């Protein structure tokens, strides 16, 4: 989970987690201890994010210019461009090695500061640090939120709209256009995260989910009160199976309702959160684990 980038936190905390992992594997620092590869300790995507983004070539609008560019690409100019790309890739690989060496050195320094910490204590500190993320324990899926539709009381719905036109909630709109999100499925709620962000955009208790299902092999629909959310994902079956499991568990824990007429609903509180949202915890603030160190 950490190495795949599904624990959004700072690089400093990721280095601390790597040092705690080394302490749990090898105990105190030693030059003779077996050393895992960096990608087994630290998320590789963090290193790649430090590299400069490749320059995008401006597309040529003139047809004649495109034709000349195509002819030149097959000759000496094409060979020169290939050489430039090879040199650029070599520079990027060298930069990546430098970043990796710098990160490994920082991890080792933190590992040295853990001298005397037992392996069980290091493992407990590692888990405690990861558990500080509010989404800990959820299974995360990469999804694209394609559209949102408001459902009517009769079961029908308005036409599907782009996600930007129908935000999920007044407090936390998901933004403009189709978006890559994390769909977090936990024991108590389903949450939507912006990748890399610790706090959820929206969180839906299972009592607010009316239905869900697959529109096709790559499209998943989630109905939350008066909204239908349409996701595109390659893990439709896995999401449906996990939701079935948690919903069945939530239904088994729910106490039976008394057989009496339902009271009139109370007047809405203008300061209350929308019903589709679960109570949210405060902002995630990192605290150093017990028995660890201060850098």
WOUR-V16696 format. One line per field, one symbol per residue. ss: DSSP state (~ for helix, > for strand, _ for the rest). burial: b if it has 9 or more other C-alpha atoms within 8 Angstrom, else e. A space follows every 10 residues. Layout:
ss->???
burial->???
This chain:
ss->__________ ~~~~~~~~~~ ~~~~~~____ _______~~~ ___~~~~~~~ __________ __~~~~~~~~ ~~~__~~~~~ ~~~~~~~~~~ ~~~~~~~~~~ ~~~~~~~~~~ ~~______~~ ~~~~~~~~~~ ~_______>> >>>>>>>>>> >_____>___ >>~~~_____ ________>> >>>>>___>> >>>>______ _>>>>~~~>> >>>>>>__>> >>>>__>>>> >>___~~~~~ ~~~~~~~~~~ ~~~_______ __________ __________ __________ _____
burial->eebebbbbee eeebbbbbbb bbbbebbbbe eeeeeeeeee bbbeeebeee beeeeeeeee eeeebbeeee ebbbeebbbe beeeeeeeee ebeebbeebb eebbebbbeb bbebbebbbe bbbebbebbb ebbbeeebeb bbbbbbbbbb bbeeeeeeee bbbbebbbee ebbbeeebbb bbbbbbeebb bbbbebebeb bbbbbbebbe ebebeeebbb bbbbeebbbb bbbeebeebb ebbeebbeeb eeeeeeeeee eeeeeeeeee eeeeebbbee eeebeeeebe ebeee
